Structures are given as C-alpha cells and as structure tokens.
Amino acid sequence: MSDVMPAAAVLDREFLEIRAKLLELAASFDRFGRGDGSVANDDRYGLIQEGLRILQQKEEGRAERVQLLFSQPYEANWRKEYEL
C-alpha cells in the first residue's frame, strides 16, 4: 500500500497546474460567449456543464464519474459492429 500524501502537499505540488487548467477553461467559456449563436442546446455543452457539477461535489471518485460521463456505454458486440 502506498503512503498517502498530505492534502496540503498535494495542493503545493498541483496548484499552478490546476490554476492553468482553470484559466484555460475560463478562456474557452469566454470564447463561447463571444461567438455567434449559442451552444446552450448542444449535448456536448451539456456534458461539460455536468462535468463541472461533478467537480464541485465533495465525494471521492470525481475523476471516475467524469470519465464515465464522457464515455460510451460498453457494447458486447463492438467487434462485430466494427468488423474486427
């Protein structure tokens, strides 16, 4: 079993990277707002909004829930469908 790093040490290590990712997201949302039209009814935008809601939850497993949100359900016959 691996040692668990203190939360403060994780924050020290990852703060700048998280900050950069948040800035990148903010810039993307600003570009949506400046663009012609709206993406409010686009299913992909809805997935992004749901992903943000998942990130705000306190429960562990956020990464898994976001991954599953953007994943297709498993299809047992996928090889046949793609002729593999």
Backbone bond lengths (Angstrom), bond angles and torsions (degrees), N, CA, C in turn:
res aa  C-N    CA-C-N  psi(-1)  N-CA   C-N-CA  omega(-1)  CA-C   N-CA-C  phi
1 M - - - 1.446 - - 1.527 108.28 -
2 S 1.318 115.98 135.87 1.461 119.46 -178.46 1.523 111.15 -82.82
3 D 1.311 114.74 155.53 1.458 120.07 176.74 1.522 109.20 -72.82
4 V 1.300 116.03 143.42 1.454 121.53 178.28 1.517 108.30 -91.17
5 M 1.331 115.50 128.45 1.457 121.13 179.82 1.534 108.97 -78.41
6 P 1.308 118.52 139.38 1.468 120.30 176.14 1.535 111.11 -58.44
7 A 1.314 115.58 143.12 1.462 120.91 -178.24 1.527 111.93 -55.09
8 A 1.337 117.08 -39.28 1.472 120.30 179.99 1.524 110.81 -63.85
9 A 1.323 117.34 -36.13 1.464 120.55 178.35 1.529 111.10 -69.10
10 V 1.337 116.16 -37.46 1.468 120.05 175.91 1.524 109.62 -62.53
11 L 1.324 116.32 -44.47 1.465 120.36 178.43 1.526 110.68 -61.28
12 D 1.324 117.32 -45.09 1.466 120.81 177.57 1.524 111.13 -57.14
13 R 1.323 115.84 -42.23 1.458 120.54 -175.99 1.526 112.38 -73.78
14 E 1.316 117.90 -35.73 1.466 120.75 -169.15 1.519 115.14 -109.75
15 F 1.314 118.44 -2.38 1.465 121.34 -174.78 1.522 112.76 -55.08
16 L 1.319 117.69 -51.39 1.466 119.91 -175.20 1.531 112.05 -64.97
17 E 1.317 116.97 -37.95 1.466 119.81 178.09 1.523 111.47 -66.67
18 I 1.326 116.75 -43.38 1.465 120.79 177.77 1.526 110.02 -62.80
19 R 1.314 116.12 -43.24 1.470 120.89 178.31 1.520 110.75 -58.00
20 A 1.325 116.88 -44.52 1.466 121.19 179.65 1.528 111.01 -62.98
21 K 1.311 117.05 -41.24 1.462 120.29 179.52 1.524 111.34 -66.51
22 L 1.319 117.17 -38.90 1.461 120.38 177.16 1.530 111.25 -64.36
23 L 1.323 116.11 -41.05 1.470 119.73 177.10 1.528 110.78 -63.18
24 E 1.321 116.22 -39.96 1.464 119.96 178.42 1.528 111.11 -63.62
25 L 1.330 116.74 -42.31 1.460 120.37 176.40 1.525 111.48 -63.22
26 A 1.321 116.32 -44.40 1.466 120.34 179.39 1.528 110.64 -59.50
27 A 1.308 117.20 -41.44 1.467 120.99 179.01 1.528 110.54 -64.28
28 S 1.328 117.11 -39.96 1.468 120.03 178.19 1.518 111.02 -63.06
29 F 1.337 117.09 -44.47 1.458 119.72 178.66 1.523 111.52 -65.01
30 D 1.327 117.30 -35.46 1.468 120.17 174.75 1.525 110.67 -62.54
31 R 1.334 117.05 -40.29 1.473 120.05 178.72 1.527 110.80 -66.03
32 F 1.341 117.65 -38.26 1.473 119.36 174.45 1.524 109.80 -57.00
33 G 1.332 115.46 -45.89 1.461 120.64 -176.80 1.524 113.36 -65.11
34 R 1.328 116.89 -34.44 1.467 120.54 -179.65 1.518 112.88 -81.60
35 G 1.330 117.39 -17.95 1.462 120.71 -177.01 1.512 112.12 -71.72
36 D 1.318 115.25 159.25 1.459 120.93 175.19 1.520 109.10 -70.81
37 G 1.307 116.87 140.25 1.451 121.05 177.67 1.518 111.96 82.13
38 S 1.329 113.84 -160.56 1.456 120.29 -175.42 1.524 109.42 -140.95
39 V 1.303 116.08 149.38 1.467 121.66 174.42 1.529 110.50 -110.26
40 A 1.325 116.66 7.28 1.463 121.48 -174.59 1.526 112.45 -57.83
41 N 1.312 118.67 -31.65 1.463 122.00 -178.05 1.526 112.91 -97.32
42 D 1.317 117.66 5.22 1.464 121.62 179.03 1.527 109.00 -81.75
43 D 1.323 116.90 129.02 1.466 120.93 -178.69 1.528 111.80 -57.57
44 R 1.323 117.86 -34.78 1.462 120.63 -179.97 1.523 110.81 -65.36
45 Y 1.311 117.06 -38.84 1.465 120.67 177.04 1.525 109.92 -64.74
46 G 1.316 116.11 -39.13 1.455 120.23 176.39 1.526 111.75 -61.63
47 L 1.340 116.88 -39.09 1.465 120.21 176.39 1.522 111.03 -63.38
48 I 1.321 116.36 -40.83 1.469 120.09 178.05 1.529 109.93 -62.19
49 Q 1.326 116.93 -45.02 1.455 120.64 179.35 1.530 110.89 -61.40
50 E 1.333 116.88 -42.15 1.467 120.15 178.53 1.527 110.44 -65.76
51 G 1.330 117.51 -38.06 1.459 120.80 176.40 1.519 111.62 -60.57
52 L 1.320 117.15 -40.34 1.459 120.86 177.49 1.532 111.12 -64.79
53 R 1.329 116.54 -38.36 1.473 119.80 177.46 1.535 110.16 -63.84
54 I 1.320 116.61 -41.03 1.469 120.14 178.46 1.523 109.91 -61.14
55 L 1.331 117.74 -42.11 1.461 120.96 -179.20 1.522 112.29 -61.79
56 Q 1.311 117.56 -27.83 1.460 121.15 -178.56 1.524 113.12 -82.15
57 Q 1.322 117.73 -9.43 1.468 120.32 179.98 1.523 110.58 -74.02
58 K 1.302 115.79 152.01 1.464 121.87 -177.65 1.531 112.47 -84.68
59 E 1.334 118.04 -25.17 1.453 121.34 -175.26 1.528 111.21 -66.80
60 E 1.334 115.76 147.51 1.458 120.37 175.47 1.519 109.73 -69.48
61 G 1.312 116.26 165.86 1.453 121.29 178.89 1.512 113.62 91.90
62 R 1.332 116.53 16.17 1.465 119.94 -179.35 1.523 111.42 -60.73
63 A 1.326 117.56 -42.04 1.470 120.36 -178.34 1.530 110.34 -60.43
64 E 1.320 116.37 -43.33 1.465 120.08 179.16 1.523 111.00 -63.39
65 R 1.325 117.03 -43.81 1.462 120.34 -178.78 1.524 111.32 -65.16
66 V 1.326 117.84 -39.14 1.474 120.16 177.58 1.532 109.61 -67.01
67 Q 1.335 117.10 -42.66 1.465 120.16 178.38 1.524 110.62 -58.94
68 L 1.323 116.89 -45.76 1.462 120.57 179.72 1.526 111.68 -65.69
69 L 1.323 116.82 -35.11 1.463 121.03 177.71 1.527 111.19 -57.20
70 F 1.337 116.56 -40.39 1.462 121.11 -176.12 1.527 112.89 -95.57
71 S 1.326 117.71 6.58 1.464 121.86 -178.46 1.516 110.80 -100.28
72 Q 1.314 114.74 151.38 1.455 120.07 172.97 1.519 108.71 -82.52
73 P 1.322 117.20 147.86 1.463 118.74 177.37 1.530 110.42 -64.68
74 Y 1.325 116.24 149.58 1.453 120.82 -179.57 1.519 110.34 -68.10
75 E 1.312 115.81 133.49 1.454 122.51 176.61 1.519 107.80 -115.15
76 A 1.328 117.35 119.75 1.457 121.50 -177.00 1.528 112.03 -61.84
77 N 1.307 118.30 -30.03 1.467 122.30 -177.34 1.525 112.95 -99.68
78 W 1.325 117.95 29.13 1.454 119.98 -175.02 1.518 112.06 -62.79
79 R 1.330 118.53 -35.67 1.480 120.61 179.75 1.517 110.61 -62.00
80 K 1.318 116.65 -42.93 1.463 121.36 -179.83 1.532 110.23 -64.34
81 E 1.324 115.42 -42.30 1.464 119.90 -178.84 1.524 111.44 -61.42
82 Y 1.347 117.08 -37.41 1.460 121.34 -178.91 1.521 112.18 -99.16
83 E 1.318 116.49 9.30 1.468 123.90 178.56 1.517 112.13 52.64
84 L 1.326 117.49 50.13 1.471 122.89 177.97 1.503 110.29 -104.13
